[in-house]
Amino acid sequence: MNVVSRALRHARISWKNLAVGGPPSPPFLTLFITSTCNLTCEHCFYWQSLNQRDDLAIEEYLALSRNLGKVHNLNLGGGEPFLQEGFATICRAFIRNNGVEQIYCPSSGFFTDRTMTAVTEILDNEDSLQLLAIELSLDGTRDFHNVFRGNERSFDHAMDTYDRLAELQVRDPRLRIHAISTATRENIGEIHDLTEFLHQRCPAMDHHNIALIRGDRKNPSLQGPDLEAYQKLYEHVRRLWAPRERRRFGAVVEPMLQWAKVRAAREQRQVVPCRAGVLSAVVYANGDVGVCETLDPIGNLRERPFSEIWNSEATASLRCSIAAGDCYCTNEIFMWPSIVFQPRQLVRSFLAARAWRKPDAVGGEQDG
């Protein structure tokens, strides 16, 4: 994606953020494509909805695609997304019907063959897709991760999946491999050791995202990390991965996100005015529709089409509540567009996070 294309994309979405003539079809969509999961992750905020029998059928996902306008970013969720047999079919529909340019998919990495089959089908048939990022969700080093996930093979399966994805990436660089870890008070040290391991073990991986625990987690005793310890961890991750990050799409936004997340967590308020309900929406596996993952759903696709829910009085009222700052969160998926596509907030966040500062790399790795 060249500079001109990025500038035009930024201008288009920034214009949509103004919601001239009413809220646009959301350019950022989080889509839960299954509730099925084989693991029992202690930090899961979706645990009460897992392994249900009311998931949308593939045709219902395709109908949703036909009812939506342009979608720039598709963020997939679950359950374990690759347990959805129609993974590639759903993604390809959104690429063709909605012009999806980038797909992000967090995954446990447990199902290597399913992952490779779906990813290969998408990349081999959809030339217009610009980026497909598979984000391997890891909570610590092998023993900690396996206990935390409730499966003694979980970590090794994730590494097997990484190896196969790395082979495919050589052929198609649109495929990017990330890791994501959810920080709690208990695993800050584990994530420090994990990021060192991944940096050495996984040379094709170009990003390790650190998220703050949120929501109604399965293990209610899990608490968020000490924010100073979290900031120190992030600075170490930032320095360690700096040479690879400089080649990654959107890398300049990462320090802004981390600055906004920590400040929001500390002050318990919106640090950046949230644009959920204008720039972003969520559709859950049972058809529930929401403006974000923090607030309650506002309708269900089996009762009304997305466009009718999106333009309802209930949704308009929720937008007003969000604009008034009645809620806050630390969810990157919704903070990212709120920062990037509000020019004033982008400049403010850039300066506050000192995002121009290039950290000194550690570990001896040089820019490629």
NUDO-725293 format. One record per residue: x, y, z of N, C-alpha, C in turn; residue in one letter. Coordinates in steps of 0.05 Angstrom, whole numbers. Example, Ala and Ser with C-alpha at 12.3 -4.5 7.8 and 13.67 -1.06 7.14 Angstrom:
<recs>
      nu      nv      nw     cau     cav     caw      cu      cv      cw  aa
     264    -114     156     246     -90     156     264     -66     156   A
     257     -45     142     273     -21     143     258       1     157   S
</recs>
This chain:
<recs>
      nu      nv      nw     cau     cav     caw      cu      cv      cw  aa
      17     -24       0       0       0       0      18      25       0   M
      18      40     -22      36      63     -24      25      87      -9   N
      41     108      -8      34     132       8       9     145      -2   V
       5     147     -28     -19     159     -39     -44     143     -31   V
     -42     117     -34     -65     100     -27     -72     102       3   S
     -51     104      19     -56     107      48     -69     133      54   R
     -60     155      41     -71     181      46    -100     182      37   A
    -107     171      15    -134     170       5    -152     154      24   L
    -142     131      33    -157     115      52    -163     130      77   R
    -142     144      87    -145     159     112    -165     181     108   H
    -165     195      86    -184     216      81    -213     206      79   A
    -216     183      66    -243     172      63    -255     164      90   R
    -239     151     107    -250     142     133    -253     166     151   I
    -235     186     150    -238     210     167    -264     225     159   S
    -271     225     134    -296     237     125    -320     222     136   W
    -318     195     136    -340     179     147    -343     184     177   K
    -321     190     191    -322     195     219    -340     220     225   N
    -342     238     206    -358     262     210    -388     255     209   L
    -394     232     198    -422     222     197    -441     242     184   A
    -431     255     163    -448     274     148    -471     259     135   V
    -495     266     140    -518     252     129    -526     227     145   G
    -513     223     167    -520     200     184    -496     181     186   G
    -497     163     205    -474     144     209    -471     126     185   P
    -446     123     175    -441     106     152    -442      77     160   P
    -443      60     139    -439      32     145    -411      30     157   S
    -408      16     180    -382      18     195    -358       7     179   P
    -338      24     176    -314      15     162    -297      -5     177   P
    -301      -8     204    -287     -27     220    -308     -46     232   F
    -306     -71     226    -326     -91     235    -312    -113     250   L
    -321    -118     275    -312    -141     290    -334    -163     287   T
    -326    -185     277    -345    -206     270    -338    -232     284   L
    -354    -241     303    -350    -267     316    -362    -288     298   F
    -345    -306     287    -355    -324     267    -360    -352     278   I
    -356    -356     304    -364    -381     317    -362    -377     347   T
    -379    -392     362    -376    -392     391    -361    -417     400   S
    -354    -434     381    -341    -460     388    -312    -456     396   T
    -304    -468     418    -276    -466     427    -269    -492     443   C
    -244    -501     439    -235    -525     452    -218    -519     477   N
    -213    -494     483    -197    -487     506    -213    -474     529   L
    -201    -471     552    -215    -459     575    -198    -436     587   T
    -193    -416     571    -175    -395     578    -186    -379     602   C
    -169    -374     622    -178    -362     647    -186    -333     644   E
    -174    -319     623    -180    -291     620    -202    -285     600   H
    -215    -306     590    -235    -302     568    -259    -286     579   C
    -266    -265     564    -289    -248     572    -314    -258     558   F
    -312    -278     540    -334    -288     524    -342    -316     534   Y
    -332    -324     557    -334    -352     565    -363    -362     569   W
    -381    -344     577    -408    -353     582    -423    -357     555   Q
    -413    -348     533    -426    -351     507    -413    -372     490   S
    -393    -386     500    -378    -406     484    -395    -431     481   L
    -389    -444     458    -400    -471     452    -430    -472     454   N
    -443    -452     442    -472    -451     442    -483    -464     416   Q
    -509    -468     415    -521    -480     392    -537    -461     375   R
    -532    -435     379    -548    -415     365    -531    -398     346   D
    -508    -408     338    -490    -392     320    -504    -387     293   D
    -498    -365     281    -507    -359     254    -498    -380     234   L
    -515    -387     216    -507    -404     193    -491    -388     173   A
    -476    -402     156    -459    -388     137    -476    -369     120   I
    -500    -378     111    -516    -361      95    -524    -335     109   E
    -527    -336     135    -534    -312     150    -511    -293     151   E
    -486    -303     152    -463    -286     150    -461    -273     123   Y
    -468    -288     102    -467    -278      75    -489    -256      71   L
    -512    -261      83    -533    -241      82    -525    -215      96   A
    -511    -217     118    -500    -193     131    -481    -178     113   L
    -464    -193      99    -445    -180      81    -460    -164      59   S
    -481    -176      49    -496    -163      28    -511    -138      38   R
    -516    -137      64    -531    -115      76    -513     -91      84   N
    -486     -96      84    -467     -76      92    -455     -61      68   L
    -444     -38      74    -429     -23      54    -400     -30      55   G
    -383     -10      49    -354     -13      49    -344     -20      77   K
    -329     -41      80    -315     -48     105    -285     -49      99   V
    -270     -32     112    -241     -31     107    -227     -53     123   H
    -233     -55     149    -220     -74     166    -240     -94     178   N
    -234    -120     175    -250    -141     186    -234    -154     208   L
    -245    -152     232    -232    -165     256    -248    -189     264   N
    -237    -213     262    -251    -237     267    -248    -246     296   L
    -269    -259     307    -267    -268     334    -282    -294     337   G
    -281    -305     362    -295    -330     368    -299    -331     398   G
    -300    -356     409    -291    -381     400    -264    -380     386   G
    -257    -403     376    -233    -406     359    -242    -403     330   E
    -235    -380     317    -245    -375     290    -241    -397     270   P
    -218    -411     272    -213    -431     252    -229    -457     256   F
    -245    -458     277    -264    -480     279    -289    -475     263   L
    -292    -451     252    -313    -445     233    -306    -457     206   Q
    -321    -477     197    -315    -491     172    -318    -472     148   E
    -334    -451     151    -337    -432     129    -319    -408     132   G
    -297    -410     146    -279    -387     150    -272    -373     124   F
    -262    -388     105    -253    -376      80    -277    -365      64   A
    -299    -380      64    -323    -371      50    -333    -344      60   T
    -334    -341      87    -343    -316      99    -324    -293      92   I
    -298    -298      95    -278    -277      90    -279    -268      60   C
    -281    -288      43    -281    -281      14    -306    -265       7   R
    -329    -271      20    -353    -256      15    -349    -227      23   A
    -337    -222      45    -333    -194      54    -312    -180      37   F
    -293    -194      27    -273    -182       9    -287    -174     -17   I
    -304    -191     -28    -316    -186     -54    -340    -167     -51   R
    -357    -170     -31    -381    -153     -28    -375    -126     -16   N
    -356    -125       3    -352    -102      19    -325     -89      16   N
    -309     -99      -2    -283     -87      -7    -263     -88      16   G
    -266    -109      33    -248    -111      56    -219    -111      46   V
    -202     -94      59    -174     -92      51    -156    -106      71   E
    -164    -107      96    -147    -119     117    -163    -137     135   Q
    -153    -161     141    -166    -179     159    -147    -186     182   I
    -157    -183     206    -141    -190     230    -156    -213     244   Y
    -141    -234     252    -154    -257     264    -138    -267     287   C
    -146    -263     312    -133    -275     335    -140    -305     336   P
    -121    -321     343    -125    -350     343    -107    -363     363   S
    -116    -385     375     -99    -401     392     -77    -415     377   S
     -81    -418     351     -61    -433     335     -63    -463     339   G
     -84    -472     352     -85    -501     359     -90    -518     334   F
    -105    -508     315    -113    -525     292     -97    -517     267   F
     -74    -528     265     -55    -520     244     -66    -525     217   T
     -75    -550     211     -85    -556     184    -109    -539     176   D
    -128    -536     194    -151    -519     188    -142    -491     182   R
    -123    -480     197    -114    -453     193    -101    -451     165   T
     -84    -469     159     -70    -468     133     -89    -470     110   M
    -108    -488     111    -127    -491      90    -143    -466      84   T
    -153    -453     106    -169    -429     103    -152    -405      93   A
    -129    -401     105    -111    -379      98    -102    -382      69   V
     -95    -406      61     -85    -410      33    -108    -404      13   T
    -132    -414      19    -154    -409       1    -159    -379      -3   E
    -158    -364      19    -163    -335      16    -141    -321       0   I
    -116    -327       7     -94    -313      -7     -92    -321     -36   L
     -98    -346     -42     -96    -356     -70    -118    -345     -88   D
    -139    -336     -77    -162    -328     -93    -171    -299     -91   N
    -160    -284     -73    -169    -256     -68    -145    -237     -71   E
    -140    -229     -96    -117    -211    -101    -120    -183     -89   D
    -145    -175     -85    -150    -147     -75    -144    -144     -46   S
    -143    -166     -31    -137    -164      -2    -108    -155       1   L
    -105    -135      19     -78    -124      23     -63    -137      46   Q
     -77    -146      66     -64    -156      90     -82    -177     104   L
     -70    -199     111     -83    -219     128     -65    -225     151   L
     -72    -216     175     -55    -219     199     -67    -240     217   A
     -51    -261     222     -59    -281     241     -44    -275     267   I
     -60    -271     289     -49    -263     314     -50    -286     334   E
     -28    -299     339     -27    -322     356     -29    -312     385   L
     -50    -322     399     -55    -313     426     -41    -330     446   S
     -21    -318     460      -4    -333     478      -2    -317     505   L
      -3    -332     527      -5    -319     553      21    -319     569   D
      40    -334     560      65    -337     575      81    -359     562   G
     102    -368     575     119    -390     564     103    -416     566   T
     114    -437     555     100    -462     550      84    -472     574   R
      96    -476     597      82    -489     619      60    -471     630   D
      66    -445     633      45    -426     642      22    -425     623   F
      28    -422     598       7    -420     577     -11    -444     577   H
       1    -468     578     -15    -492     576     -34    -495     600   N
     -25    -488     623     -42    -489     647     -64    -468     644   V
     -57    -444     636     -75    -422     634     -97    -428     613   F
     -90    -443     592    -109    -449     571    -123    -476     575   R
    -114    -491     595    -127    -517     601    -121    -539     581   G
     -98    -538     568     -91    -558     548     -60    -560     547   N
     -50    -584     552     -20    -587     553      -7    -586     526   E
     -22    -586     505     -10    -585     478     -13    -558     465   R
     -26    -539     478     -34    -514     466     -10    -498     455   S
      11    -496     471      34    -479     463      48    -492     439   F
      53    -518     439      67    -531     417      51    -530     392   D
      24    -532     393       8    -530     370      11    -502     358   H
      12    -481     375      15    -454     365      41    -450     350   A
      62    -463     361      88    -461     347      88    -476     321   M
      74    -498     320      72    -513     294      57    -496     274   D
      36    -482     283      21    -465     264      38    -442     255   T
      54    -430     273      72    -409     265      91    -418     243   Y
     103    -442     247     122    -452     227     109    -455     199   D
      85    -465     199      72    -469     173      64    -441     161   R
      55    -423     177      49    -396     167      74    -382     156   L
      96    -386     170     121    -373     161     129    -383     134   A
     125    -409     129     131    -420     102     113    -407      81   E
      88    -404      87      69    -392      68      76    -362      64   L
      85    -349      84      91    -320      82     113    -315      62   Q
     131    -333      59     153    -330      40     141    -327      12   V
     120    -342       6     107    -341     -20      88    -317     -22   R
      76    -309       0      56    -287      -2      60    -269      22   D
      75    -247      19      80    -229      42      56    -213      52   P
      33    -216      39       9    -203      50       1    -217      76   R
      10    -241      80       6    -255     105      26    -245     126   L
      15    -235     148      32    -227     170      26    -243     195   R
      46    -247     211      43    -264     235      49    -247     260   I
      29    -245     277      32    -229     302      28    -248     326   H
      36    -238     349      28    -251     374      13    -230     390   A
      -5    -240     407     -20    -223     426     -21    -236     453   I
     -15    -220     473     -16    -230     501     -33    -211     518   S
     -49    -223     535     -66    -207     553     -52    -206     580   T
     -46    -181     589     -31    -177     613     -49    -177     638   A
     -41    -192     658     -54    -192     684     -33    -187     705   T
     -41    -185     730     -22    -181     751      -4    -206     754   R
     -14    -229     746       0    -254     750      21    -260     728   E
      17    -250     704      34    -260     683      52    -239     670   N
      57    -216     683      75    -196     672     102    -207     666   I
     113    -222     686     140    -234     682     139    -255     661   G
     118    -270     659     115    -291     638     116    -278     611   E
     102    -256     607     101    -243     581     129    -233     574   I
     143    -223     593     171    -214     588     187    -237     577   H
     186    -260     590     201    -283     580     190    -293     553   D
     164    -292     550     152    -301     525     161    -284     502   L
     162    -257     505     169    -240     482     198    -244     474   T
     216    -250     494     243    -257     488     244    -283     471   E
     228    -302     480     228    -328     466     218    -325     437   F
     195    -311     434     183    -308     408     202    -293     389   L
     215    -272     399     232    -256     382     255    -273     371   H
     265    -292     387     286    -309     378     276    -333     361   Q
     254    -344     370     243    -369     358     228    -364     332   R
     217    -340     329     198    -335     307     207    -310     290   C
     227    -313     273     237    -290     258     217    -279     238   P
     197    -294     230     177    -283     211     155    -268     225   A
     155    -268     251     135    -253     267     144    -224     269   M
     126    -205     264     136    -177     264     122    -160     285   D
     106    -172     303      92    -155     323      83    -172     346   H
      87    -162     370      77    -174     394      60    -153     409   H
      34    -157     408      16    -138     421      10    -146     450   N
      11    -126     467       5    -130     495     -21    -116     502   I
     -41    -131     511     -67    -120     517     -72    -121     547   A
     -88    -103     557     -97    -103     585    -121    -121     588   L
    -122    -138     609    -145    -155     613    -170    -137     616   I
    -193    -147     606    -217    -131     607    -241    -150     609   R
    -264    -139     615    -289    -154     614    -293    -173     637   G
    -314    -189     635    -322    -208     655    -307    -234     651   D
    -282    -234     660    -264    -257     655    -274    -283     669   R
    -267    -306     657    -275    -332     668    -265    -336     696   K
    -240    -328     701    -229    -329     728    -231    -302     741   N
    -251    -297     758    -256    -270     768    -234    -260     787   P
    -215    -278     795    -194    -269     813    -171    -255     797   S
    -172    -258     771    -151    -245     755    -155    -215     755   L
    -133    -201     761    -134    -172     763    -116    -160     742   Q
    -121    -135     735    -104    -121     716     -76    -117     728   G
     -56    -114     711     -29    -110     721     -25     -83     734   P
      -4     -81     750       5     -55     759      13     -39     735   D
       2     -15     732       6       0     707      35       8     702   L
      50      13     723      78      19     719      93      -5     709   E
      87     -29     720      99     -53     710      92     -58     681   A
      67     -53     675      57     -56     647      72     -38     628   Y
      76     -13     636      90       6     619     119      -3     615   Q
     132     -12     636     159     -22     633     161     -46     614   K
     141     -64     616     140     -87     598     136     -77     569   L
     118     -58     565     114     -49     538     139     -36     526   Y
     153     -20     542     178      -7     532     198     -28     525   E
     200     -50     540     218     -71     533     210     -84     507   H
     184     -90     504     174    -102     479     179     -83     456   V
     174     -58     460     178     -38     438     207     -38     429   R
     225     -38     447     254     -37     440     262     -63     427   R
     252     -86     437     260    -112     427     251    -116     398   L
     227    -107     392     215    -112     366     218     -89     347   W
     232     -68     355     233     -43     339     242     -47     310   A
     263     -63     304     270     -66     276     248     -78     258   P
     234     -97     269     212    -109     254     188     -91     252   R
     182     -77     274     159     -59     275     162     -37     254   E
     186     -28     248     189      -6     228     180     -14     200   R
     177     -40     196     168     -49     170     138     -56     170   R
     125     -53     193      97     -62     195      77     -40     190   R
      56     -46     175      35     -27     170      22     -18     196   F
      20       8     200       7      19     223      23      19     249   G
      49      13     247      66      11     271      68      37     286   A
      66      60     272      69      86     286      47      90     306   V
      24      77     302       1      81     319       4      66     346   V
      21      46     347      23      29     371      30      44     396   E
      50      62     396      55      77     421      32      95     429   P
      17     105     409      -6     121     416     -27     105     430   M
     -32      80     419     -51      62     432     -44      56     460   L
     -18      50     465      -9      42     492     -12      66     510   Q
      -5      90     501      -8     114     517     -38     118     525   W
     -56     115     505     -84     120     511     -95      98     529   A
     -87      73     525     -97      51     542     -89      55     571   K
     -64      61     576     -55      63     603     -68      87     617   V
     -71     109     603     -83     132     615    -113     128     620   R
    -126     114     601    -155     108     605    -158      89     629   A
    -141      69     632    -143      51     655    -137      65     681   A
    -118      84     681    -111      98     705    -133     118     713   R
    -144     132     694    -163     154     699    -192     144     697   E
    -196     120     686    -223     108     684    -242     127     669   Q
    -233     135     646    -249     153     629    -239     151     600   R
    -255     161     581    -246     163     554    -224     184     552   Q
    -200     176     545    -179     195     540    -180     205     511   V
    -188     188     493    -194     195     466    -224     191     461   V
    -238     212     452    -267     209     447    -272     184     429   P
    -289     167     439    -293     141     425    -313     144     402   C
    -307     131     380    -324     132     356    -337     106     350   R
    -339      88     370    -354      64     367    -383      72     361   A
    -396      57     343    -423      64     334    -423      82     310   G
    -400      92     302    -397     107     277    -377      94     259   V
    -353      90     270    -332      78     255    -331      47     258   L
    -342      37     280    -339       9     286    -365      -3     296   S
    -368     -30     292    -391     -45     301    -382     -73     307   A
    -399     -88     322    -393    -116     329    -418    -132     322   V
    -412    -156     310    -433    -176     307    -424    -202     320   V
    -440    -212     338    -433    -236     353    -442    -261     338   Y
    -433    -284     347    -438    -309     333    -468    -316     334   A
    -483    -306     353    -512    -312     354    -529    -291     340   N
    -515    -272     326    -530    -252     311    -534    -226     326   G
    -527    -225     352    -529    -199     366    -511    -178     353   D
    -521    -153     353    -507    -131     341    -501    -110     363   V
    -476    -101     364    -469     -80     383    -451     -59     370   G
    -447     -37     384    -429     -17     373    -400     -22     382   V
    -398     -38     404    -371     -46     414    -375     -71     431   C
    -353     -81     442    -354    -105     458    -359     -99     488   E
    -359     -74     495    -363     -66     523    -392     -63     530   T
    -407     -50     512    -436     -44     517    -454     -66     507   L
    -478     -68     518    -496     -89     511    -505     -87     482   D
    -512    -110     470    -522    -109     443    -548     -93     440   P
    -553     -84     416    -576     -67     411    -597     -80     392   I
    -592    -104     383    -610    -118     365    -599    -144     357   G
    -614    -159     341    -605    -185     331    -612    -188     302   N
    -594    -199     287    -597    -202     258    -620    -220     250   L
    -628    -238     268    -651    -256     262    -678    -242     266   R
    -677    -218     277    -702    -203     280    -703    -179     261   E
    -680    -166     256    -679    -143     238    -653    -143     224   R
    -652    -134     199    -626    -132     185    -608    -111     198   P
    -582    -114     192    -562     -97     205    -568     -67     200   F
    -575     -60     176    -580     -32     169    -602     -20     186   S
    -623     -35     192    -645     -25     208    -636     -22     237   E
    -621     -40     247    -610     -38     275    -592     -14     277   I
    -574     -11     257    -554      10     258    -566      38     257   W
    -589      40     244    -601      67     241    -625      70     260   N
    -627      54     281    -649      55     299    -646      77     320   S
    -668      84     333    -667     104     355    -650      94     378   E
    -651      68     383    -635      57     405    -605      61     400   A
    -597      56     376    -568      60     369    -561      89     370   T
    -578     107     361    -573     136     362    -570     145     391   A
    -586     134     409    -584     141     437    -558     132     449   S
    -549     108     441    -524      97     450    -501     114     441   L
    -502     123     416    -481     140     406    -479     166     422   R
    -501     177     430    -501     201     447    -488     195     474   C
    -494     172     485    -482     165     511    -452     162     509   S
    -443     149     487    -414     146     483    -401     173     480   I
    -413     191     463    -402     217     459    -401     234     484   A
    -419     228     503    -419     242     529    -399     231     548   A
    -385     210     540    -364     199     557    -375     182     580   G
    -399     170     576    -411     154     597    -398     127     601   D
    -379     119     584    -366      94     585    -336      98     577   C
    -320      77     582    -293      78     573    -284      49     571   Y
    -262      44     557    -250      18     555    -221      20     547   C
    -207      -2     545    -180      -3     536    -177     -22     512   T
    -198     -25     497    -199     -44     475    -186     -31     450   N
    -164     -43     441    -149     -32     418    -166     -30     393   E
    -184     -49     388    -199     -50     363    -216     -25     360   I
    -225     -14     382    -242      10     381    -227      36     385   F
    -205      34     400    -188      57     405    -173      65     379   M
    -165      45     364    -148      50     340    -161      69     321   W
    -185      63     311    -198      83     292    -205     109     306   P
    -211     108     332    -217     133     346    -194     152     347   S
    -170     141     348    -145     157     348    -139     166     320   I
    -138     147     301    -127     152     275    -144     170     258   V
    -171     167     260    -188     181     241    -203     205     253   F
    -192     215     275    -200     241     285    -174     258     285   Q
    -170     275     265    -145     289     261    -134     303     286   P
    -152     316     301    -143     329     326    -132     309     346   R
    -146     287     349    -138     267     368    -112     252     359   Q
    -109     249     333     -85     237     322     -61     254     329   L
     -63     280     325     -40     298     331     -35     298     361   V
     -56     300     377     -54     301     406     -41     275     417   R
     -50     252     407     -39     226     416     -10     223     407   S
      -4     232     382      23     230     372      42     245     389   F
      35     269     397      52     286     414      54     274     442   L
      32     266     454      32     257     481      48     231     484   A
      46     214     464      61     188     465      89     190     454   A
      96     214     444     122     218     432     128     196     411   R
     108     192     394     108     170     375     130     172     354   A
     141     196     351     163     200     332     189     187     342   W
     190     183     368     215     173     380     220     144     372   R
     243     139     361     251     112     353     267     100     376   K
     257      79     388     271      67     411     296      53     401   P
     316      52     419     340      37     413     334       7     414   D
     340      -7     392     334     -36     391     352     -51     411   A
     341     -73     421     357     -91     438     358    -118     424   V
     377    -134     432     379    -161     422     397    -163     397   G
     408    -141     388     427    -142     366     415    -144     338   G
     388    -143     336     376    -145     310     377    -118     295   E
     382    -119     269     385     -95     253     361     -93     235   Q
     356     -69     225     335     -65     206     341     -80     180   D
     320     -91     169     323    -106     144     320     -88     120   G
</recs>
